[in-house]
Each structure stands twice: as C-alpha cells, then as structure tokens.
Amino acid sequence: MAHGPFVTARERSEIRRRILSGERPKDVASALGRSPSTVHTVVCQAGGVPPHRVHRSGLRLSLEEREEISRGLTAGQSLRMIGARLGRAPSTIVREVADSGGRSGYRAWHAERMAGYRARRPKQAKLATNPWLRLTVEALLARRWSPEQIAARLRHDHPGQPEMWVSHETIYQSLFVQGRGALRAELARWLRTGRTHRRPLGRGRADTRGQIPDMVLISERPAEVDDRAVPGHWEGDLLMGRGNHSAIGTLVERRTRYVLLVRLPSGRSAAAVRDALAERIVTLPDQLRRSLTWDRGKEMADHLGFTVDTGVQVYFCDPHSPWQRGSNENTNGLLRQYFPKGTDLSVISQEQLDDVARELNDRPRQPLGWLNPSEAFAEVVASPG
C-alpha cells in the first residue's frame, strides 16, 4: 500500500475491521504500512469503536424487572407476590431488595447500576484490599491452620465485622490462582498436602499382615463409642518414618479430637508399643480411659497385656477400613506437615512431639463448633464424673 495522506475506502474498511476484532492500533498500522496517527484518524472519523455489547444472562434481572419490583414495593406488595408475577424465585427478589436499599430505599436505576458494578471483572481479591485481614490469614496459615479452619474461626471471632470474613475458596485462590495472588506463595507449603490440586485416590494395598490372637472386633464396640457422646474412647495407630524403621504412636480422643503423640524409643515391637502407650495412657483421668480402637497392625499384638496395664479395652478395625478410625487417619495426615515421609522419627524427642501435639490441639475444628480440641478436652476434664 502506498504511503500518504490519502486512505482508500478499502483501507478504511480494513482498519475498522481489524480494530473491531481487537487488534492494537499500532499493530494495524504496521500491517497496513500506515502510521499510527493515520489509523487513529480513520477510527475517529468513523465515530470511534462502538462499546462492547454486554449480553445479559437470562438468569440475571433486567432493568424492566427491577422497575416492576420498584412498582410492587411502592404498592405494598409482598416479595413473594412480586417474584410470582415476574416468574422469579422469592429468594431472588429478597436478595435483590436487600442488596439495593431494602423496601424503603429500593430504586430500580440504582439497583441496575450497582448490579453492573458488581458484575465487572476482573475483581481485586479481598485479601489484596484488606491488609489486616491478609496478615491475619498469613499468620494462621503459618500455624498450619487449614483455609476452612481460618474462614470459620474469623467469623467466630469477628461476628459483627464482615470485612474480617473471607471464604476458604478465596484463600485457596489467593495461594494458587495466577492473577489472584494476594498471599505469599511460600505459605502454600503449610497446607496439609503441599499440593495445588487433589490427586485421585488409589486402590488400597493388600493386607499382608497376619492375624492377631484374641482380637475383639469393632463390631463388638459399645454404641456409646460410635456416637461420640461419652469421652475417653481413643483411636490409635503408628506414623511411620524413613524406610519403616522408626515410628511414633498417635492417639486421638474421639469426642474432643484431642491428640497425644508418643515416642517409641525402643522400637515398634509389640512389647515396646504396649509399654510406651500404657505409660502415657495411665497419666489420664479414669473417665478418659475407656477404649482404644486400633488398626490391624502387629504392633498391637500384645493388646491383652495393654488392657491389663491400663484397664483400656482394645478394639480392632475391619480389614481395609481406615475410615473406622477416621479421626486418627485425619490426624496422621496433619502430622505429615510436620514429619514428611522419609523423616527419621527416631531422632524426634518427646518434647518435640508434645509441641506438635499442642499446636494441633490449638487448631479450631468444625465438629467442635470451631472450638479447638484443647478447649473441648479441658471442658471434659473439668466436668464431674
């Protein structure tokens, strides 16, 4: 194409077509052999670029519907009646009116404008606009709280301050979604899995362990254990270390989710596990020593001796049924944040284990109404009987 002030009709059409398709003026000028100022002049003479047409979803209220809502409110009609006339769910009308000034302050034009504002994308993440909230979330993540625990506890601790509320999904997005990062990326390592996505559950491995003599199966466990109404019933297992050559004992009280960690200085033979667990269990009050539910590991082969030493009856799970001691399974998953696979657990002291248990017991838990296990355990210990 020739350079010069004159632009042919074909060039004008091509410039407009390219600009409307989203190309940058600079790129259009380069492709057509024209200066950027020429492209700018052509676009201006054509009246500029028409604004992007917004296609409103049929699920969203239209301006006409909002005007109907306004008229209905003025006439004193109920929100359910207005919704029925518009063919909308009553909850849709309730949210619309509540978000736009209530019955007395609702105006259709204002509601339409605010809806357009709320629909604008992209939005800045809440954690990016509230420094105090962001610092609070970061501090709790560093304490290894899960995003769900953080979200629930913030609502519990700040009931009248919605600016201090944040959903667990927002926390995950701020950690993992590109362009939404408001939290420090290194905080992701404090999440339980250490991963940014879930991995599919694999098939369980075959149980190659032999039978334990005189096992009392979980089917014979009293009903009071199942409903978690009575404290003192525990779940237990071993957390294995590097090459399965070291381990620690993990105990979780079913009602309060209180965690005890037990060092095994003499290894994980049946006698060593019996002695170490019994030594720890007998320090508990009598009302907190009722039963222990264990996997089918041979380390609990001397369960009869353990029961004689402690008065605690041991029940064994069915094969391939880890969910039957789900509280303990969940706890062992949490412990991998502190002791990743491949850790030599023989060098971990009991003091270190107590520190980890204390931190776990300070985390709020959903089944406890977002109390933490230490609070729930203290209530049980203080209660008579």
C-alpha positions as CSV (number, residue, x, y, z in Angstrom):
1,M,0.0,0.0,0.0
2,A,1.2,3.5,-0.8
3,H,2.1,5.9,2.0
4,G,0.5,9.3,2.1
5,P,-2.4,11.2,3.5
6,F,-5.0,9.7,1.2
7,V,-6.6,6.5,2.5
8,T,-8.7,4.4,0.2
9,A,-12.1,3.1,1.1
10,R,-10.7,-0.4,1.2
11,E,-8.0,0.6,3.6
12,R,-10.6,2.4,5.8
13,S,-12.7,-0.8,5.9
14,E,-9.7,-3.0,6.7
15,I,-8.6,-0.6,9.6
16,R,-12.1,-0.7,11.1
17,R,-12.4,-4.4,10.7
18,R,-9.1,-5.0,12.5
19,I,-9.7,-2.6,15.3
20,L,-13.2,-4.1,15.9
21,S,-11.6,-7.6,16.1
22,G,-9.4,-6.4,18.9
23,E,-6.0,-5.6,17.3
24,R,-4.0,-2.8,18.7
25,P,-3.8,0.4,16.5
26,K,0.0,0.1,16.5
27,D,-0.2,-3.5,15.0
28,V,-2.9,-2.4,12.5
29,A,-0.7,0.5,11.3
30,S,2.3,-1.8,10.9
31,A,0.3,-4.5,9.0
32,L,-1.2,-1.9,6.5
33,G,2.0,0.1,6.1
34,R,0.4,3.3,7.6
35,S,1.4,5.4,10.6
36,P,-0.5,5.0,13.9
37,S,-1.8,8.6,13.6
38,T,-3.5,7.6,10.3
39,V,-5.2,4.7,11.9
40,H,-6.3,6.9,14.8
41,T,-7.7,9.5,12.3
42,V,-9.7,6.8,10.5
43,V,-11.1,5.4,13.7
44,C,-12.1,8.9,14.9
45,Q,-13.8,9.8,11.6
46,A,-15.8,6.6,11.8
47,G,-17.1,7.7,15.2
48,G,-14.7,5.6,17.3
49,V,-15.0,2.0,18.3
50,P,-18.5,1.0,19.5
51,P,-18.6,-0.2,23.1
52,H,-18.6,-3.9,23.8
53,R,-22.2,-5.1,23.9
54,V,-23.0,-6.8,27.1
55,H,-25.1,-9.9,26.7
56,R,-27.1,-10.3,29.9
57,S,-27.8,-13.8,31.1
58,G,-31.4,-14.7,31.4
59,L,-30.7,-15.7,35.0
60,R,-30.0,-12.0,35.8
61,L,-32.7,-9.4,36.5
62,S,-33.2,-6.9,33.7
63,L,-33.9,-3.2,34.1
64,E,-37.6,-3.8,33.3
65,E,-37.8,-6.4,36.0
66,R,-36.2,-4.0,38.5
67,E,-38.8,-1.4,37.6
68,E,-41.5,-3.9,38.2
69,I,-40.0,-4.7,41.6
70,S,-39.9,-1.0,42.4
71,R,-43.5,-0.5,41.5
72,G,-44.6,-3.6,43.5
73,L,-42.8,-2.3,46.6
74,T,-44.4,1.1,46.2
75,A,-47.8,-0.6,46.1
76,G,-47.0,-2.6,49.3
77,Q,-46.9,-6.0,47.7
78,S,-45.0,-8.9,49.3
79,L,-41.7,-10.0,47.8
80,R,-43.2,-13.4,47.2
81,M,-46.1,-11.8,45.2
82,I,-43.6,-9.8,43.1
83,G,-41.5,-12.8,42.4
84,A,-44.5,-14.8,41.3
85,R,-45.6,-12.1,38.9
86,L,-42.1,-11.9,37.4
87,G,-41.6,-15.7,37.3
88,R,-38.7,-15.4,39.7
89,A,-37.9,-17.3,42.9
90,P,-38.8,-15.4,46.1
91,S,-35.2,-15.7,47.2
92,T,-34.0,-13.8,44.1
93,I,-36.3,-10.9,45.0
94,V,-35.3,-11.0,48.6
95,R,-31.6,-10.8,47.7
96,E,-32.2,-8.1,45.1
97,V,-34.1,-5.8,47.5
98,A,-31.7,-6.5,50.5
99,D,-28.7,-5.6,48.3
100,S,-30.2,-2.4,47.0
101,G,-31.5,-0.4,49.9
102,G,-34.3,-2.5,51.3
103,R,-38.0,-1.9,50.9
104,S,-37.9,1.8,51.7
105,G,-34.7,2.6,49.7
106,Y,-35.0,0.4,46.6
107,R,-34.7,2.3,43.3
108,A,-34.6,0.5,40.0
109,W,-32.0,2.7,38.4
110,H,-29.7,2.4,41.4
111,A,-30.1,-1.3,41.6
112,E,-29.3,-1.7,37.9
113,R,-26.2,0.4,38.2
114,M,-24.9,-1.5,41.3
115,A,-25.6,-4.8,39.6
116,G,-23.4,-3.7,36.7
117,Y,-20.7,-2.6,39.0
118,R,-20.7,-5.9,40.9
119,A,-20.6,-7.8,37.6
120,R,-17.4,-6.1,36.4
121,R,-14.4,-8.4,36.0
122,P,-11.7,-8.9,37.0
123,K,-12.2,-8.0,40.6
124,Q,-9.5,-7.3,43.1
125,A,-9.2,-10.0,45.7
126,K,-10.5,-9.2,49.2
127,L,-7.2,-10.2,50.7
128,A,-5.4,-7.7,48.5
129,T,-7.6,-4.8,49.6
130,N,-7.6,-5.5,53.4
131,P,-4.1,-5.6,54.8
132,W,-5.1,-6.5,58.3
133,L,-7.2,-9.5,57.1
134,R,-4.3,-10.6,54.9
135,L,-1.8,-10.5,57.7
136,T,-4.2,-12.5,60.0
137,V,-4.7,-15.2,57.3
138,E,-1.0,-15.4,56.7
139,A,-0.3,-15.8,60.4
140,L,-2.8,-18.6,60.7
141,L,-1.5,-20.4,57.6
142,A,2.0,-20.3,59.1
143,R,0.5,-22.0,62.2
144,R,-0.7,-24.8,59.7
145,W,-4.4,-24.0,60.0
146,S,-6.4,-25.1,57.0
147,P,-8.2,-22.4,54.9
148,E,-11.6,-23.8,56.1
149,Q,-10.5,-23.5,59.8
150,I,-9.3,-20.0,59.2
151,A,-12.5,-18.9,57.4
152,A,-14.7,-20.4,60.2
153,R,-12.7,-19.0,63.1
154,L,-12.6,-15.5,61.6
155,R,-16.5,-15.5,61.5
156,H,-16.5,-16.8,65.1
157,D,-14.0,-14.2,66.4
158,H,-15.4,-11.3,64.4
159,P,-19.2,-11.8,64.3
160,G,-20.1,-8.2,63.6
161,Q,-17.2,-7.4,61.2
162,P,-17.9,-8.8,57.7
163,E,-14.8,-7.0,56.5
164,M,-12.8,-9.6,58.5
165,W,-14.6,-12.6,56.9
166,V,-13.1,-14.5,54.0
167,S,-14.1,-17.8,52.4
168,H,-11.8,-20.8,52.3
169,E,-12.1,-20.7,48.5
170,T,-10.8,-17.1,48.4
171,I,-7.8,-18.2,50.4
172,Y,-7.0,-21.1,48.1
173,Q,-7.4,-18.8,45.0
174,S,-5.0,-16.3,46.5
175,L,-2.5,-19.0,47.0
176,F,-2.8,-20.9,43.7
177,V,-4.7,-19.0,41.0
178,Q,-2.5,-16.8,38.8
179,G,-3.6,-13.2,38.9
180,R,-5.4,-13.7,42.2
181,G,-2.3,-14.0,44.4
182,A,-2.7,-11.8,47.5
183,L,-0.9,-14.1,49.9
184,R,2.8,-15.0,49.9
185,A,3.3,-18.0,47.6
186,E,5.6,-19.8,50.1
187,L,2.6,-20.1,52.5
188,A,1.3,-22.9,50.3
189,R,3.9,-25.2,51.8
190,W,2.0,-25.0,55.2
191,L,-1.1,-26.6,53.6
192,R,-1.6,-30.2,54.6
193,T,-1.0,-31.8,51.2
194,G,1.6,-29.3,50.0
195,R,-0.1,-29.6,46.6
196,T,-2.1,-27.2,44.5
197,H,-4.6,-29.8,43.4
198,R,-6.1,-33.0,44.6
199,R,-4.8,-36.3,43.4
200,P,-7.2,-39.3,42.7
201,L,-7.5,-41.9,45.5
202,G,-5.6,-45.0,44.7
203,R,-6.6,-48.6,45.3
204,G,-5.8,-49.9,48.8
205,R,-2.8,-52.2,49.2
206,A,-3.4,-55.8,50.1
207,D,-3.2,-56.6,53.8
208,T,-0.3,-59.0,54.2
209,R,-0.2,-58.9,57.9
210,G,-1.1,-62.0,60.0
211,Q,-3.9,-62.4,62.4
212,I,-3.6,-61.1,65.9
213,P,-4.8,-63.6,68.5
214,D,-7.8,-62.9,70.7
215,M,-8.9,-59.8,68.7
216,V,-12.1,-58.0,69.8
217,L,-13.6,-56.6,66.6
218,I,-15.0,-53.1,66.2
219,S,-18.5,-54.7,65.6
220,E,-18.5,-55.5,69.4
221,R,-17.6,-52.0,70.4
222,P,-20.3,-50.3,72.6
223,A,-22.8,-47.9,70.9
224,E,-21.5,-45.1,73.1
225,V,-18.2,-45.2,71.2
226,D,-19.9,-44.7,67.9
227,D,-21.9,-41.7,68.7
228,R,-19.0,-39.9,70.5
229,A,-21.3,-38.9,73.3
230,V,-19.0,-40.3,76.1
231,P,-15.4,-39.1,76.4
232,G,-12.5,-41.4,76.9
233,H,-12.7,-43.5,73.8
234,W,-9.5,-43.2,71.7
235,E,-8.3,-44.1,68.2
236,G,-4.7,-45.0,67.6
237,D,-2.1,-46.0,65.0
238,L,1.6,-45.6,64.2
239,L,3.1,-42.9,62.0
240,M,5.9,-44.5,60.1
241,G,9.3,-42.9,59.5
242,R,12.1,-43.4,56.9
243,G,12.1,-46.9,55.4
244,N,9.6,-48.0,58.1
245,H,12.5,-48.3,60.5
246,S,11.1,-45.7,63.0
247,A,7.7,-44.7,64.2
248,I,5.7,-42.6,66.7
249,G,2.4,-43.5,68.3
250,T,-0.6,-41.3,67.6
251,L,-3.7,-41.2,69.8
252,V,-6.9,-39.2,69.2
253,E,-9.8,-38.9,71.6
254,R,-13.0,-39.4,69.6
255,R,-15.2,-36.8,71.3
256,T,-12.8,-33.9,71.6
257,R,-10.3,-34.8,68.8
258,Y,-7.5,-34.2,71.4
259,V,-4.2,-35.6,70.2
260,L,-1.4,-37.4,72.1
261,L,1.9,-38.3,70.5
262,V,4.0,-41.0,71.9
263,R,7.7,-41.5,71.3
264,L,8.8,-45.2,70.8
265,P,12.4,-45.2,72.0
266,S,12.6,-49.0,72.0
267,G,11.2,-49.5,68.5
268,R,7.8,-50.7,67.3
269,S,7.7,-54.3,68.5
270,A,4.5,-55.4,70.3
271,A,6.2,-55.1,73.7
272,A,7.7,-51.7,73.1
273,V,4.5,-50.3,71.8
274,R,2.5,-51.7,74.7
275,D,4.8,-50.2,77.3
276,A,5.1,-46.8,75.6
277,L,1.3,-46.4,75.1
278,A,0.5,-47.7,78.6
279,E,2.9,-45.3,80.2
280,R,1.2,-42.4,78.5
281,I,-2.4,-43.6,78.9
282,V,-2.2,-44.1,82.7
283,T,-1.5,-40.5,83.2
284,L,-5.0,-39.6,82.1
285,P,-8.0,-39.3,84.5
286,D,-10.1,-42.5,84.9
287,Q,-13.1,-41.1,82.9
288,L,-10.8,-40.6,79.9
289,R,-9.6,-44.2,79.8
290,R,-12.3,-46.3,78.3
291,S,-11.4,-47.9,75.0
292,L,-8.8,-47.8,72.1
293,T,-9.7,-48.6,68.5
294,W,-6.6,-49.7,66.5
295,D,-5.8,-50.9,63.0
296,R,-4.7,-54.5,62.5
297,G,-1.0,-53.8,62.8
298,K,1.1,-56.5,64.6
299,E,2.5,-53.8,66.9
300,M,-0.7,-54.2,68.9
301,A,-0.4,-58.0,69.2
302,D,0.0,-57.7,73.0
303,H,-3.3,-55.9,73.4
304,L,-4.3,-58.1,76.3
305,G,-1.3,-57.0,78.2
306,F,-2.1,-53.4,77.4
307,T,-5.6,-53.8,78.7
308,V,-4.3,-55.4,81.9
309,D,-1.9,-52.5,82.4
310,T,-4.3,-49.7,81.7
311,G,-7.9,-51.0,82.0
312,V,-8.5,-49.9,78.4
313,Q,-10.2,-52.3,76.1
314,V,-8.8,-52.6,72.6
315,Y,-11.0,-53.0,69.5
316,F,-9.7,-53.8,66.1
317,C,-10.9,-52.4,62.8
318,D,-12.2,-54.5,59.9
319,P,-9.6,-55.2,57.1
320,H,-9.1,-52.3,54.6
321,S,-11.4,-50.0,56.7
322,P,-9.3,-46.9,57.7
323,W,-12.5,-44.8,58.0
324,Q,-13.4,-46.8,61.1
325,R,-10.8,-44.7,62.9
326,G,-11.3,-41.6,60.8
327,S,-10.2,-39.1,63.4
328,N,-6.8,-40.8,63.7
329,E,-6.4,-41.0,60.0
330,N,-7.1,-37.3,59.6
331,T,-4.6,-36.6,62.4
332,N,-1.9,-38.7,60.7
333,G,-2.5,-36.7,57.6
334,L,-2.0,-33.5,59.5
335,L,1.2,-34.8,61.1
336,R,2.8,-35.2,57.7
337,Q,3.0,-31.4,57.6
338,Y,5.5,-31.7,60.5
339,F,7.0,-35.1,59.7
340,P,7.1,-35.6,55.9
341,K,7.5,-39.1,54.6
342,G,11.2,-40.1,54.8
343,T,11.7,-38.4,58.2
344,D,13.8,-40.3,60.7
345,L,11.4,-40.3,63.6
346,S,13.9,-41.9,66.0
347,V,15.7,-38.6,66.5
348,I,12.5,-36.7,67.4
349,S,12.2,-36.1,71.2
350,Q,9.1,-36.4,73.3
351,E,9.3,-32.6,73.9
352,Q,9.2,-32.0,70.2
353,L,6.2,-34.3,69.9
354,D,4.4,-32.5,72.7
355,D,5.0,-29.2,70.9
356,V,3.5,-30.6,67.7
357,A,0.5,-32.1,69.6
358,R,0.0,-28.7,71.4
359,E,-0.2,-26.9,68.1
360,L,-2.6,-29.4,66.6
361,N,-4.8,-29.2,69.7
362,D,-4.9,-25.4,69.3
363,R,-6.5,-25.6,65.8
364,P,-10.2,-24.9,65.7
365,R,-12.3,-27.9,64.5
366,Q,-15.6,-27.9,62.6
367,P,-17.1,-30.9,64.5
368,L,-16.4,-29.0,67.8
369,G,-18.3,-25.9,66.6
370,W,-14.9,-24.3,65.8
371,L,-13.6,-24.7,69.3
372,N,-10.2,-26.3,69.5
373,P,-9.5,-29.7,71.0
374,S,-7.7,-28.2,74.0
375,E,-10.8,-26.2,74.9
376,A,-13.1,-29.2,74.4
377,F,-10.7,-31.5,76.4
378,A,-10.5,-29.0,79.2
379,E,-14.3,-28.9,79.5
380,V,-14.4,-32.7,79.7
381,V,-11.7,-32.9,82.3
382,A,-13.4,-30.2,84.4
383,S,-16.9,-31.9,84.2
384,P,-17.9,-34.1,87.2
385,G,-17.8,-37.9,86.6
